[in-house]
Amino acid sequence: MNEHAGAAGKAQLLTISDDVAGQRVDNFLLTRLKGVPKSHIYRLLRTGQVRINGSRCQAQRRLDAGDVLRIPPVRTASQEDGSVPESLIRSRLDGRILFEDEDFLVLNKPAGLAVHGGTGLSFGVIEGLRTLRPTARFLELVHRLDRDTSGCLLVAKKRSALKSLHEMFRSDHQIDKTYVALLAGPWARKQTSIDAPLRKNMLQSGERMVRIAADGKAAQTDFRRLRKFAAATLVEARLLTGRTHQIRVHAQSMGHPIVGDDRYGSEAVNLEFRRLGLKRLFLHAKSLAFKHPRSGEPFVVEAPLEPELQAVLDQLASS
């Protein structure tokens, strides 16, 4: 992608390359302008400040190779916060790539790191990878994990791989997503399936909360008990759908919220586990299984349990 950008306060003119072609202009801008509120980006589009080949464009307009995209001057998070030292990024991401080929990579995402930067966040996983790989032509998130969740995260290195993997995620049963979670209290059942629709709500504080609601989107999670302790139960959770906070809300609905969950969990339980050294949500994206987007061969990748989580299990087992 060729860029013609002046000093701060001037518009950017970007010539769209083959790797970017096919994206909706609003999605491209949301990725490009980290830290700029979504509402402001759509206002720029509505008022004609974003132009393609000199003309106004709709948010859903798809970019073509060779298009010249005008982006008006905006202040992004990176401009406000300053650049993040590469040493800090490397310390969070180094040695965490589980698999990589020419189509995609799988990262063992650390807990506490968002998948992308935004308001109040100077960088996330994707910005970090781009900083560490300045010559990479294409790096895009295939899906998301909550900031406090660790484990398998897919990043596409080609637009063709991104498109194929997105289609798999949108289709039922094409990607097997398995998590490990520690639930509060002893869970008597060996396995169960929660089929309860979820709806997102935005609180006045701006915090996003998810609730079970009849008019929500279909959501199904299969839980299987792995190990029962006196104060908690280790389970495997398989996502049959991919809704925001799905495992967390479905676990809460069973009366056994995830340990360390400060949004849907028990404050008393979380305090008790902090005494055991748990300072995060005990939710880990253990594995992904799907057909490779190019070869069609079965592909499975697994992220080992984080040492801090294993240490909590060891303490529970010895008590």
CORFENCOR-V405508 format. One record per pair of residues at least 24 apart in sequence whose C-alpha atoms are under 7 Angstrom apart, sorted by the first residue. I is the first residue (numbers start at 0). J is the second residue. Records with the same first field share a line. If there is no record, write none. Layout:
# CORFENCOR-V405508
I: J + J
This chain:
# CORFENCOR-V405508
8: 72
9: 71 + 72
10: 69 + 70 + 71 + 72
11: 69 + 70 + 71
12: 67 + 68 + 69 + 70
13: 67 + 68 + 69
14: 65 + 66 + 67 + 68
15: 63 + 64 + 65 + 66 + 67
16: 64 + 65
17: 64
18: 137 + 158
20: 62 + 63 + 64
21: 61 + 62 + 63
22: 61 + 62
23: 58 + 59 + 60 + 61 + 62
24: 58 + 59 + 60 + 61 + 62
25: 58 + 59
32: 75
33: 75 + 76 + 116 + 117
34: 75 + 76 + 116 + 117 + 118
35: 75
76: 117 + 118 + 121
77: 121
80: 121
83: 121
88: 127
101: 156
102: 155 + 156 + 157 + 160
103: 154 + 155 + 156
104: 153 + 154 + 155
105: 151 + 152 + 153 + 154
106: 151 + 152 + 153
107: 149 + 150 + 151 + 152 + 302
108: 149 + 150 + 151 + 152
109: 149 + 150
110: 146 + 147 + 148 + 149
111: 146 + 147
112: 146
113: 145 + 146
114: 143 + 144 + 146
141: 165
147: 279 + 280
148: 280 + 282 + 283
149: 282 + 283 + 284
150: 283 + 284 + 285 + 302
151: 284 + 285 + 286 + 287 + 302
160: 292
163: 292
164: 292
171: 239
172: 239
173: 289
174: 287 + 288 + 289
175: 287 + 288 + 289
176: 237 + 238 + 286 + 287 + 288
177: 235 + 236 + 237 + 238 + 284 + 285 + 286 + 287
178: 235 + 236 + 237 + 282 + 283 + 284 + 285 + 286
179: 234 + 235 + 236 + 282 + 283 + 284 + 285
180: 233 + 234 + 235 + 257 + 281 + 282 + 283
181: 231 + 232 + 233 + 234 + 257 + 258 + 281
182: 231 + 232 + 233 + 255 + 256 + 257 + 258
183: 230 + 231 + 232 + 255 + 256 + 257 + 258 + 268
184: 230 + 231 + 232 + 255
185: 227 + 228 + 229 + 230 + 231 + 232
186: 232
189: 223 + 224
190: 222 + 223 + 224
191: 221 + 222 + 223
192: 220 + 221 + 222
193: 219 + 220 + 221 + 249
194: 218 + 219 + 220
195: 219
209: 244
210: 248
218: 242
220: 246
228: 315
257: 281
275: 311
277: 311
281: 308
